[in-house]
Every structure is written in structure tokens, then in C-alpha cells.
Amino acid sequence: MSKVDEAIWSKEGYQKRSAVQHMFAEIAPTYDRLNSILSLRLHHRWRRIAVSTLKLEEGTAALDLCCGTGDFLMPLRKAVGQTGQVVGVDFCLPMLGLAREKVREPLSLGDACVLPMASSQFDAVSVGWGIRNVPDIDQAHREAVRVLKPGGRFASLDMARPRNKLLRLISELLFNRFVPVLGALFGKGTAYTYLPKSTQRFLSREDLAASMESAGFENVRCKDLFLGNICIHYAQKPGGLTR
Ligand SMILES: C[S@@+](CC[C@H](N)C(=O)[O-])C[C@H]1O[C@@H](n2cnc3c(N)ncnc32)[C@H](O)[C@@H]1O
């Protein structure tokens, strides 16, 4: 029987935290392959676009939250150059183990809502398909603000619901049917019912932007990709020099 609870998407707080942690531990071995199939191999491109909103320069420092198997760390490294610093943090050891096989950056086992990092350390914080999964989105945003230097930038790439009603209907039909079937082919059917459900339950673009603003970010913007099924929210911590 799957270790993943059937109703993972309906859990909140601490219960959601441990259910999500178990789910990612279970799907870790197939995560990269399914990600490539589901995104039509576009996921690397989307991360590069998210990283470009961070306006990183040679020698700067970047933190990737919910780094998973490490695919954000490569474009971040490219952006900060060899003299820069890139750190990944995730609370799921099997996902970090796969990241370790790909990258040499420091990886930290930790929770995005209680970051094991000192304040005002980073020029940029990124997160990809992570904010949707944390037990307390407002708290994760506050933590991102805390570890950023004044003027530092934040980018969050995640699933979204298309603004257009017809596209939304089509994408929900496809997602609700296709994703769990594909997951089942890889022996992870239950876990992959979580993706469409958690996307439907996720905050709207406006509510996500409001959470970022109330955490302390300014200039919050968003950019749709993949017909509005993917959205990058990006923003800046007040203060510092404008980059
Ligand atoms: C969908 S994967 C995304 C991985 C990676 N960011 C990417 O771009 O492919 C979500 C990751 O978020 C991690 N995660 C979820 N909730 C977390 C939390 N509260 N703290 C730290 N990591 C978390 C999971 O362990 C998983 O590795």
C-alpha cells in the first residue's frame, strides 16, 4: 500500500508537512523523469526565466528553497558565476540525495518555514513548485524576506490555473485524468493525484501576491507561462541599492 495518504491535499499545518515530506520521499526516484514528461521538457527553460527575474550578478549569493533534485541550482550557478555562492535547502533527504549526484553546491536539510540560515545573507531567493507544498505560505514568504539582503530579489515558480475559462477547463480535465494515470504507470498513482488537487487548492495569483506583500516584499509582479498553467511571482525586499 502506498505510504502517501489518499487525502494529502486536504491536510493543513504540521500534518500537511509530514504528509508532503513522505510523498516526496516516495516519488524522488521518478521525480525528474515525470517532470520532463509533464512539462514537455520545458521545465529547465521555465527555471531559467525565473532566474532571469532575480537579476543576479557575478559574485552574488543565491538560495534555492525546496530545491528538490537540484535543477534550480544550475541556472543559479550560471548567473552568479564561479565567484558567487549558491545554496539549496529542502526537507526531504531522498530528494537532496539526488541533487547531490548532480551538483556540488552546499545543500541543507531544512524547512522553508524555519530556514536554518542567518538573516540578510542572500542577494536572491528562488523557489520552484515549492510554495504550494509548504504548510504555511505566509511564514515561508516571511522567511524568504528575512534571509534576503535589503534590495534582494525573490522568484517563485509554480503551477497556476489559466485565466481563460475554456483553457482552465481543458487543463483541469487533462490534469485530473492524465497526471494520475501517468503517475500510476510509474507506480506512484496516489502521489500524482496530489499535483492536480493541490494546484486547484492553491492560492490565486492575487492572493499569492498579497501574501508576498504582507510578508514584506515590494514590487510584486507575475508572469504567466505555458498558457497560464505556470506562473512566476517575483518581487524585491525593500531597501539597498536598486539592481
Ligand atoms: C515539486 S518539488 C520541486 C523541486 C525543485 N524545486 C524543482 O524545481 O524541481 C517540491 C520540493 O519541495 C520540498 N518541500 C516541500 N515542502 C517543504 C518545506 N516545508 N520545506 C522544505 N522543502 C519542502 C519537497 O521535499 C520537494 O523536494
The ligand as a Gaussian input file, in Angstrom:
#p B3LYP/6-31G(d) Opt

LIG

0 1
 C        7.803000      19.671000      -6.653000
 S        9.340000      19.534000      -5.842000
 C       10.250000      20.843000      -6.600000
 C       11.730000      20.603000      -6.617000
 C       12.568000      21.674000      -7.300000
 N       12.366000      22.977000      -6.718000
 C       12.339000      21.752000      -8.802000
 O       12.359000      22.867000      -9.332000
 O       12.200000      20.694000      -9.437000
 C        8.943000      20.239000      -4.273000
 C       10.071000      20.111000      -3.260000
 O        9.714000      20.915000      -2.138000
 C       10.158000      20.257000      -0.970000
 N        9.390000      20.808000       0.155000
 C        8.036000      20.811000       0.304000
 N        7.705000      21.423000       1.454000
 C        8.866000      21.844000       2.024000
 C        9.173000      22.552000       3.213000
 N        8.220000      22.938000       4.063000
 N       10.471000      22.839000       3.472000
 C       11.453000      22.431000       2.636000
 N       11.224000      21.733000       1.486000
 C        9.945000      21.450000       1.189000
 C        9.909000      18.786000      -1.260000
 O       10.662000      17.951000      -0.439000
 C       10.301000      18.711000      -2.734000
 O       11.650000      18.365000      -2.882000

